[in-house]
Amino acid sequence: MREPAGPQPDHPDSRPRVLVDGDDRCTLVGDPAEPGHNWRVTGRTVGDAADSATDLLVTAGYRVGGDLCRPLLDALPPIAIVRPDPGLSALLDLIAAEVEHDEPGRQVVLDRFLDLLLVRALRAWFAHPDATPPPGYRALADPDMGHVLRRLHEEPARPWTVASLADEAGMSRTAFARGFSALVGRPPLAYLTDWRMTLAADRLRGPGATVAAVAKEVGYADGFAFSAAVKRVRGISPSAHRAGTPRP
């Protein structure tokens, strides 16, 4: 007995049939018969019919740029496949339900759900044994080193020393320096310098930013000391950072 024909899996090399353009437009690709046809079904759902028995593909995008994003993006592969756990599955169900209806405040709800989904997906990916998280990621789970990292991130301009950081962790200088380097992958003050340079690179590109003002924000006494540190660490001057010159 021959089974009835059903939906067939799509081949990865097949050409796309439709183009999703913007929030809610879905048009046929290369079909002159229906150039203006919009396959919008409901809410932000597009397809053949509202009750069609197909999978729901949720897509979202984030605008990223600047040096603050670079460690995370460098740690991710072009495509990261995360297997759903109960928490992720429940969150995807909530997103799917919200997408299907034009309710007031829908975009606000979706934005928060998608932020949560991104964080949960990144956690799941970096928990994979073959993943390489950004510097300091795994140290955040350590009670002592995680506390120190958060303090560095919150107050980069503070005149930190190994001794003051060790006091924050409640450890001796030697034990702290050894533990920090083991978990983060670099010595404490080297990590602090790199964090300051990362913040400075983004702030230098802001409207009206001056070298002297940014220097003070990230913990340098004056523009001269700051400029020397940027040149030493990044290989280019602060003004080159501001102009968007690529690093060597």
PAPALO-925370 format. One record per residue (C-alpha): chain; x negated, y, z; residue in three letters; residue number from 1. Coordinates in Angstrom, 3 decimals. Layout:
{mol: A&x: X&y: Y&z: Z&type: ALA&seq: NUM}
...
***
This chain:
{mol: A&x: 0.000&y: 0.000&z: 0.000&type: MET&seq: 1}
{mol: A&x: -1.389&y: 3.364&z: -0.993&type: ARG&seq: 2}
{mol: A&x: -1.451&y: 6.029&z: 1.683&type: GLU&seq: 3}
{mol: A&x: 0.116&y: 9.381&z: 0.787&type: PRO&seq: 4}
{mol: A&x: -2.303&y: 12.074&z: -0.154&type: ALA&seq: 5}
{mol: A&x: -2.995&y: 14.556&z: 2.624&type: GLY&seq: 6}
{mol: A&x: -5.273&y: 17.515&z: 3.249&type: PRO&seq: 7}
{mol: A&x: -8.800&y: 16.717&z: 2.153&type: GLN&seq: 8}
{mol: A&x: -11.914&y: 18.000&z: 3.949&type: PRO&seq: 9}
{mol: A&x: -13.619&y: 20.905&z: 2.261&type: ASP&seq: 10}
{mol: A&x: -17.145&y: 20.447&z: 0.944&type: HIS&seq: 11}
{mol: A&x: -19.747&y: 22.893&z: 2.345&type: PRO&seq: 12}
{mol: A&x: -20.807&y: 23.837&z: -1.201&type: ASP&seq: 13}
{mol: A&x: -17.313&y: 24.633&z: -2.467&type: SER&seq: 14}
{mol: A&x: -16.570&y: 28.202&z: -3.536&type: ARG&seq: 15}
{mol: A&x: -14.247&y: 30.286&z: -1.319&type: PRO&seq: 16}
{mol: A&x: -10.617&y: 30.517&z: -2.435&type: ARG&seq: 17}
{mol: A&x: -9.583&y: 33.546&z: -0.402&type: VAL&seq: 18}
{mol: A&x: -11.180&y: 36.690&z: 0.949&type: LEU&seq: 19}
{mol: A&x: -10.319&y: 37.992&z: 4.414&type: VAL&seq: 20}
{mol: A&x: -10.825&y: 41.738&z: 4.231&type: ASP&seq: 21}
{mol: A&x: -10.453&y: 43.915&z: 7.296&type: GLY&seq: 22}
{mol: A&x: -8.101&y: 43.101&z: 10.158&type: ASP&seq: 23}
{mol: A&x: -5.208&y: 41.443&z: 8.351&type: ASP&seq: 24}
{mol: A&x: -5.704&y: 41.219&z: 4.569&type: ARG&seq: 25}
{mol: A&x: -6.229&y: 37.887&z: 2.881&type: CYS&seq: 26}
{mol: A&x: -6.402&y: 37.836&z: -0.924&type: THR&seq: 27}
{mol: A&x: -7.116&y: 35.211&z: -3.542&type: LEU&seq: 28}
{mol: A&x: -10.615&y: 35.167&z: -4.977&type: VAL&seq: 29}
{mol: A&x: -10.797&y: 35.533&z: -8.762&type: GLY&seq: 30}
{mol: A&x: -7.055&y: 35.075&z: -9.393&type: ASP&seq: 31}
{mol: A&x: -5.865&y: 37.796&z: -11.802&type: PRO&seq: 32}
{mol: A&x: -2.245&y: 36.670&z: -11.422&type: ALA&seq: 33}
{mol: A&x: -1.950&y: 37.966&z: -7.855&type: GLU&seq: 34}
{mol: A&x: -4.555&y: 40.716&z: -7.423&type: PRO&seq: 35}
{mol: A&x: -2.570&y: 42.536&z: -4.735&type: GLY&seq: 36}
{mol: A&x: -1.014&y: 39.595&z: -2.926&type: HIS&seq: 37}
{mol: A&x: -1.670&y: 39.670&z: 0.801&type: ASN&seq: 38}
{mol: A&x: -1.488&y: 36.331&z: 2.574&type: TRP&seq: 39}
{mol: A&x: -0.747&y: 37.886&z: 5.928&type: ARG&seq: 40}
{mol: A&x: 1.544&y: 35.623&z: 7.934&type: VAL&seq: 41}
{mol: A&x: 1.953&y: 37.208&z: 11.347&type: THR&seq: 42}
{mol: A&x: -0.103&y: 39.211&z: 13.736&type: GLY&seq: 43}
{mol: A&x: -3.664&y: 38.688&z: 12.587&type: ARG&seq: 44}
{mol: A&x: -2.951&y: 35.295&z: 11.062&type: THR&seq: 45}
{mol: A&x: -3.410&y: 34.730&z: 7.342&type: VAL&seq: 46}
{mol: A&x: -2.752&y: 31.649&z: 5.246&type: GLY&seq: 47}
{mol: A&x: -0.091&y: 29.755&z: 3.317&type: ASP&seq: 48}
{mol: A&x: 2.618&y: 29.794&z: 6.006&type: ALA&seq: 49}
{mol: A&x: 3.090&y: 30.535&z: 9.681&type: ALA&seq: 50}
{mol: A&x: 3.797&y: 26.894&z: 10.512&type: ASP&seq: 51}
{mol: A&x: 1.240&y: 25.291&z: 8.195&type: SER&seq: 52}
{mol: A&x: -0.567&y: 22.355&z: 9.809&type: ALA&seq: 53}
{mol: A&x: -4.080&y: 23.753&z: 9.568&type: THR&seq: 54}
{mol: A&x: -6.861&y: 24.553&z: 11.983&type: ASP&seq: 55}
{mol: A&x: -7.067&y: 28.050&z: 13.414&type: LEU&seq: 56}
{mol: A&x: -10.368&y: 29.779&z: 12.673&type: LEU&seq: 57}
{mol: A&x: -11.039&y: 32.697&z: 15.005&type: VAL&seq: 58}
{mol: A&x: -13.679&y: 35.137&z: 13.797&type: THR&seq: 59}
{mol: A&x: -15.150&y: 38.145&z: 15.573&type: ALA&seq: 60}
{mol: A&x: -18.096&y: 40.440&z: 15.077&type: GLY&seq: 61}
{mol: A&x: -20.337&y: 42.553&z: 17.285&type: TYR&seq: 62}
{mol: A&x: -22.369&y: 45.523&z: 16.174&type: ARG&seq: 63}
{mol: A&x: -25.893&y: 45.054&z: 17.479&type: VAL&seq: 64}
{mol: A&x: -29.073&y: 47.001&z: 17.010&type: GLY&seq: 65}
{mol: A&x: -32.053&y: 48.446&z: 18.771&type: GLY&seq: 66}
{mol: A&x: -34.660&y: 46.822&z: 20.929&type: ASP&seq: 67}
{mol: A&x: -32.312&y: 45.821&z: 23.754&type: LEU&seq: 68}
{mol: A&x: -30.643&y: 43.232&z: 21.521&type: CYS&seq: 69}
{mol: A&x: -33.851&y: 41.857&z: 20.039&type: ARG&seq: 70}
{mol: A&x: -34.823&y: 39.306&z: 22.772&type: PRO&seq: 71}
{mol: A&x: -31.368&y: 37.724&z: 22.645&type: LEU&seq: 72}
{mol: A&x: -31.156&y: 37.655&z: 18.855&type: LEU&seq: 73}
{mol: A&x: -34.691&y: 36.275&z: 18.552&type: ASP&seq: 74}
{mol: A&x: -33.746&y: 33.440&z: 20.914&type: ALA&seq: 75}
{mol: A&x: -30.748&y: 32.370&z: 18.822&type: LEU&seq: 76}
{mol: A&x: -30.796&y: 30.213&z: 15.674&type: PRO&seq: 77}
{mol: A&x: -28.971&y: 31.371&z: 12.521&type: PRO&seq: 78}
{mol: A&x: -26.069&y: 29.106&z: 13.539&type: ILE&seq: 79}
{mol: A&x: -25.491&y: 27.861&z: 17.084&type: ALA&seq: 80}
{mol: A&x: -22.935&y: 25.059&z: 17.432&type: ILE&seq: 81}
{mol: A&x: -21.447&y: 24.884&z: 20.925&type: VAL&seq: 82}
{mol: A&x: -19.302&y: 21.918&z: 21.856&type: ARG&seq: 83}
{mol: A&x: -16.154&y: 22.915&z: 23.760&type: PRO&seq: 84}
{mol: A&x: -15.880&y: 22.197&z: 27.451&type: ASP&seq: 85}
{mol: A&x: -12.586&y: 22.498&z: 29.372&type: PRO&seq: 86}
{mol: A&x: -13.237&y: 26.159&z: 30.164&type: GLY&seq: 87}
{mol: A&x: -14.001&y: 27.077&z: 26.563&type: LEU&seq: 88}
{mol: A&x: -11.032&y: 25.101&z: 25.247&type: SER&seq: 89}
{mol: A&x: -8.637&y: 26.873&z: 27.610&type: ALA&seq: 90}
{mol: A&x: -10.054&y: 30.241&z: 26.583&type: LEU&seq: 91}
{mol: A&x: -9.680&y: 29.420&z: 22.880&type: LEU&seq: 92}
{mol: A&x: -6.042&y: 28.473&z: 23.504&type: ASP&seq: 93}
{mol: A&x: -5.442&y: 31.877&z: 25.124&type: LEU&seq: 94}
{mol: A&x: -7.076&y: 33.655&z: 22.182&type: ILE&seq: 95}
{mol: A&x: -5.040&y: 31.664&z: 19.672&type: ALA&seq: 96}
{mol: A&x: -1.801&y: 32.515&z: 21.487&type: ALA&seq: 97}
{mol: A&x: -2.697&y: 36.205&z: 21.606&type: GLU&seq: 98}
{mol: A&x: -3.613&y: 36.332&z: 17.910&type: VAL&seq: 99}
{mol: A&x: -0.227&y: 35.025&z: 16.809&type: GLU&seq: 100}
{mol: A&x: 1.875&y: 37.891&z: 18.165&type: HIS&seq: 101}
{mol: A&x: 1.905&y: 41.669&z: 17.748&type: ASP&seq: 102}
{mol: A&x: 2.324&y: 42.505&z: 21.423&type: GLU&seq: 103}
{mol: A&x: 1.416&y: 45.893&z: 22.965&type: PRO&seq: 104}
{mol: A&x: -2.173&y: 45.958&z: 24.188&type: GLY&seq: 105}
{mol: A&x: -3.112&y: 42.938&z: 22.100&type: ARG&seq: 106}
{mol: A&x: -6.416&y: 44.385&z: 20.934&type: GLN&seq: 107}
{mol: A&x: -7.510&y: 45.190&z: 24.491&type: VAL&seq: 108}
{mol: A&x: -6.707&y: 41.642&z: 25.584&type: VAL&seq: 109}
{mol: A&x: -8.507&y: 40.129&z: 22.587&type: LEU&seq: 110}
{mol: A&x: -11.586&y: 42.265&z: 23.169&type: ASP&seq: 111}
{mol: A&x: -11.864&y: 41.053&z: 26.766&type: ARG&seq: 112}
{mol: A&x: -11.225&y: 37.426&z: 25.807&type: PHE&seq: 113}
{mol: A&x: -13.861&y: 37.583&z: 23.065&type: LEU&seq: 114}
{mol: A&x: -16.424&y: 39.118&z: 25.428&type: ASP&seq: 115}
{mol: A&x: -15.779&y: 36.276&z: 27.840&type: LEU&seq: 116}
{mol: A&x: -15.952&y: 33.721&z: 25.028&type: LEU&seq: 117}
{mol: A&x: -19.307&y: 35.093&z: 23.880&type: LEU&seq: 118}
{mol: A&x: -20.798&y: 34.914&z: 27.372&type: VAL&seq: 119}
{mol: A&x: -19.507&y: 31.387&z: 27.953&type: ARG&seq: 120}
{mol: A&x: -20.765&y: 30.241&z: 24.549&type: ALA&seq: 121}
{mol: A&x: -24.220&y: 31.725&z: 25.162&type: LEU&seq: 122}
{mol: A&x: -24.394&y: 30.055&z: 28.565&type: ARG&seq: 123}
{mol: A&x: -23.495&y: 26.730&z: 27.004&type: ALA&seq: 124}
{mol: A&x: -26.059&y: 27.154&z: 24.222&type: TRP&seq: 125}
{mol: A&x: -28.949&y: 28.138&z: 26.489&type: PHE&seq: 126}
{mol: A&x: -28.156&y: 25.209&z: 28.795&type: ALA&seq: 127}
{mol: A&x: -29.034&y: 22.912&z: 25.886&type: HIS&seq: 128}
{mol: A&x: -32.434&y: 21.240&z: 26.461&type: PRO&seq: 129}
{mol: A&x: -33.704&y: 22.267&z: 23.023&type: ASP&seq: 130}
{mol: A&x: -32.733&y: 25.947&z: 23.394&type: ALA&seq: 131}
{mol: A&x: -35.282&y: 28.653&z: 24.191&type: THR&seq: 132}
{mol: A&x: -33.572&y: 31.395&z: 26.236&type: PRO&seq: 133}
{mol: A&x: -34.818&y: 35.009&z: 26.282&type: PRO&seq: 134}
{mol: A&x: -37.585&y: 35.827&z: 28.790&type: PRO&seq: 135}
{mol: A&x: -36.233&y: 35.900&z: 32.322&type: GLY&seq: 136}
{mol: A&x: -32.903&y: 34.240&z: 31.492&type: TYR&seq: 137}
{mol: A&x: -33.392&y: 31.132&z: 33.629&type: ARG&seq: 138}
{mol: A&x: -34.957&y: 33.181&z: 36.412&type: ALA&seq: 139}
{mol: A&x: -31.634&y: 35.002&z: 36.886&type: LEU&seq: 140}
{mol: A&x: -30.197&y: 31.841&z: 38.436&type: ALA&seq: 141}
{mol: A&x: -32.936&y: 31.803&z: 41.092&type: ASP&seq: 142}
{mol: A&x: -31.770&y: 33.622&z: 44.260&type: PRO&seq: 143}
{mol: A&x: -35.081&y: 35.406&z: 44.844&type: ASP&seq: 144}
{mol: A&x: -36.372&y: 36.032&z: 41.323&type: MET&seq: 145}
{mol: A&x: -32.913&y: 36.800&z: 40.015&type: GLY&seq: 146}
{mol: A&x: -32.513&y: 39.506&z: 42.644&type: HIS&seq: 147}
{mol: A&x: -35.873&y: 41.029&z: 41.692&type: VAL&seq: 148}
{mol: A&x: -35.045&y: 41.014&z: 37.981&type: LEU&seq: 149}
{mol: A&x: -31.748&y: 42.773&z: 38.604&type: ARG&seq: 150}
{mol: A&x: -33.522&y: 45.421&z: 40.668&type: ARG&seq: 151}
{mol: A&x: -36.044&y: 45.985&z: 37.858&type: LEU&seq: 152}
{mol: A&x: -33.240&y: 46.312&z: 35.331&type: HIS&seq: 153}
{mol: A&x: -31.244&y: 48.692&z: 37.523&type: GLU&seq: 154}
{mol: A&x: -34.152&y: 50.950&z: 38.527&type: GLU&seq: 155}
{mol: A&x: -36.891&y: 50.798&z: 35.880&type: PRO&seq: 156}
{mol: A&x: -38.207&y: 54.242&z: 36.807&type: ALA&seq: 157}
{mol: A&x: -38.968&y: 53.303&z: 40.399&type: ARG&seq: 158}
{mol: A&x: -42.736&y: 53.067&z: 41.117&type: PRO&seq: 159}
{mol: A&x: -42.705&y: 49.314&z: 41.558&type: TRP&seq: 160}
{mol: A&x: -45.773&y: 47.389&z: 42.686&type: THR&seq: 161}
{mol: A&x: -46.310&y: 43.674&z: 43.137&type: VAL&seq: 162}
{mol: A&x: -46.138&y: 44.274&z: 46.888&type: ALA&seq: 163}
{mol: A&x: -42.806&y: 46.128&z: 46.758&type: SER&seq: 164}
{mol: A&x: -41.327&y: 43.492&z: 44.436&type: LEU&seq: 165}
{mol: A&x: -42.535&y: 40.734&z: 46.751&type: ALA&seq: 166}
{mol: A&x: -40.788&y: 42.526&z: 49.626&type: ASP&seq: 167}
{mol: A&x: -37.565&y: 42.546&z: 47.585&type: GLU&seq: 168}
{mol: A&x: -37.884&y: 38.777&z: 47.197&type: ALA&seq: 169}
{mol: A&x: -38.880&y: 38.255&z: 50.837&type: GLY&seq: 170}
{mol: A&x: -42.077&y: 36.476&z: 49.794&type: MET&seq: 171}
{mol: A&x: -45.804&y: 36.948&z: 50.039&type: SER&seq: 172}
{mol: A&x: -47.496&y: 38.720&z: 47.131&type: ARG&seq: 173}
{mol: A&x: -49.299&y: 35.578&z: 46.007&type: THR&seq: 174}
{mol: A&x: -46.259&y: 33.304&z: 46.171&type: ALA&seq: 175}
{mol: A&x: -44.084&y: 35.906&z: 44.469&type: PHE&seq: 176}
{mol: A&x: -46.507&y: 36.616&z: 41.617&type: ALA&seq: 177}
{mol: A&x: -46.985&y: 32.903&z: 40.989&type: ARG&seq: 178}
{mol: A&x: -43.262&y: 32.104&z: 41.111&type: GLY&seq: 179}
{mol: A&x: -42.285&y: 35.082&z: 38.937&type: PHE&seq: 180}
{mol: A&x: -44.830&y: 34.210&z: 36.238&type: SER&seq: 181}
{mol: A&x: -43.736&y: 30.564&z: 36.246&type: ALA&seq: 182}
{mol: A&x: -40.036&y: 31.370&z: 35.823&type: LEU&seq: 183}
{mol: A&x: -40.198&y: 34.459&z: 33.602&type: VAL&seq: 184}
{mol: A&x: -43.239&y: 33.595&z: 31.540&type: GLY&seq: 185}
{mol: A&x: -45.266&y: 36.734&z: 32.275&type: ARG&seq: 186}
{mol: A&x: -46.580&y: 38.611&z: 35.350&type: PRO&seq: 187}
{mol: A&x: -44.184&y: 40.974&z: 37.168&type: PRO&seq: 188}
{mol: A&x: -45.745&y: 44.271&z: 36.114&type: LEU&seq: 189}
{mol: A&x: -46.200&y: 43.090&z: 32.520&type: ALA&seq: 190}
{mol: A&x: -42.474&y: 42.265&z: 32.437&type: TYR&seq: 191}
{mol: A&x: -41.671&y: 45.683&z: 33.918&type: LEU&seq: 192}
{mol: A&x: -43.793&y: 47.458&z: 31.306&type: THR&seq: 193}
{mol: A&x: -42.108&y: 45.566&z: 28.488&type: ASP&seq: 194}
{mol: A&x: -38.651&y: 46.341&z: 29.915&type: TRP&seq: 195}
{mol: A&x: -39.529&y: 50.036&z: 30.150&type: ARG&seq: 196}
{mol: A&x: -40.759&y: 50.040&z: 26.555&type: MET&seq: 197}
{mol: A&x: -37.568&y: 48.311&z: 25.392&type: THR&seq: 198}
{mol: A&x: -35.366&y: 50.895&z: 27.112&type: LEU&seq: 199}
{mol: A&x: -37.520&y: 53.745&z: 25.872&type: ALA&seq: 200}
{mol: A&x: -37.422&y: 52.589&z: 22.254&type: ALA&seq: 201}
{mol: A&x: -33.620&y: 52.742&z: 22.226&type: ASP&seq: 202}
{mol: A&x: -33.377&y: 56.014&z: 24.136&type: ARG&seq: 203}
{mol: A&x: -35.893&y: 57.735&z: 21.878&type: LEU&seq: 204}
{mol: A&x: -33.497&y: 57.187&z: 18.987&type: ARG&seq: 205}
{mol: A&x: -30.649&y: 58.905&z: 20.830&type: GLY&seq: 206}
{mol: A&x: -29.505&y: 62.382&z: 19.784&type: PRO&seq: 207}
{mol: A&x: -31.574&y: 65.150&z: 21.358&type: GLY&seq: 208}
{mol: A&x: -33.997&y: 62.763&z: 23.070&type: ALA&seq: 209}
{mol: A&x: -37.407&y: 64.158&z: 23.964&type: THR&seq: 210}
{mol: A&x: -40.573&y: 62.265&z: 24.818&type: VAL&seq: 211}
{mol: A&x: -40.831&y: 64.012&z: 28.205&type: ALA&seq: 212}
{mol: A&x: -37.228&y: 63.205&z: 29.181&type: ALA&seq: 213}
{mol: A&x: -37.452&y: 59.550&z: 28.146&type: VAL&seq: 214}
{mol: A&x: -40.802&y: 59.219&z: 29.908&type: ALA&seq: 215}
{mol: A&x: -39.204&y: 60.307&z: 33.179&type: LYS&seq: 216}
{mol: A&x: -36.210&y: 57.993&z: 32.692&type: GLU&seq: 217}
{mol: A&x: -38.407&y: 54.905&z: 32.410&type: VAL&seq: 218}
{mol: A&x: -40.899&y: 55.710&z: 35.163&type: GLY&seq: 219}
{mol: A&x: -43.794&y: 57.709&z: 33.705&type: TYR&seq: 220}
{mol: A&x: -45.080&y: 60.908&z: 35.281&type: ALA&seq: 221}
{mol: A&x: -45.391&y: 62.799&z: 32.006&type: ASP&seq: 222}
{mol: A&x: -45.205&y: 62.477&z: 28.243&type: GLY&seq: 223}
{mol: A&x: -48.947&y: 61.929&z: 27.885&type: PHE&seq: 224}
{mol: A&x: -49.045&y: 58.841&z: 30.110&type: ALA&seq: 225}
{mol: A&x: -45.894&y: 57.550&z: 28.460&type: PHE&seq: 226}
{mol: A&x: -47.230&y: 58.089&z: 24.935&type: SER&seq: 227}
{mol: A&x: -50.435&y: 56.241&z: 25.804&type: ALA&seq: 228}
{mol: A&x: -48.426&y: 53.304&z: 27.222&type: ALA&seq: 229}
{mol: A&x: -46.177&y: 53.108&z: 24.150&type: VAL&seq: 230}
{mol: A&x: -49.155&y: 53.165&z: 21.810&type: LYS&seq: 231}
{mol: A&x: -50.943&y: 50.490&z: 23.847&type: ARG&seq: 232}
{mol: A&x: -47.956&y: 48.143&z: 24.152&type: VAL&seq: 233}
{mol: A&x: -46.060&y: 48.734&z: 20.902&type: ARG&seq: 234}
{mol: A&x: -48.846&y: 49.905&z: 18.606&type: GLY&seq: 235}
{mol: A&x: -46.994&y: 53.040&z: 17.463&type: ILE&seq: 236}
{mol: A&x: -46.319&y: 56.455&z: 18.946&type: SER&seq: 237}
{mol: A&x: -43.029&y: 57.535&z: 20.583&type: PRO&seq: 238}
{mol: A&x: -42.338&y: 59.852&z: 17.646&type: SER&seq: 239}
{mol: A&x: -42.682&y: 56.895&z: 15.270&type: ALA&seq: 240}
{mol: A&x: -40.168&y: 54.980&z: 17.414&type: HIS&seq: 241}
{mol: A&x: -37.795&y: 57.917&z: 17.177&type: ARG&seq: 242}
{mol: A&x: -38.149&y: 57.955&z: 13.399&type: ALA&seq: 243}
{mol: A&x: -37.445&y: 54.226&z: 13.206&type: GLY&seq: 244}
{mol: A&x: -40.902&y: 53.245&z: 11.942&type: THR&seq: 245}
{mol: A&x: -41.305&y: 49.420&z: 12.095&type: PRO&seq: 246}
{mol: A&x: -43.716&y: 48.098&z: 14.676&type: ARG&seq: 247}
{mol: A&x: -46.967&y: 46.594&z: 13.344&type: PRO&seq: 248}
***
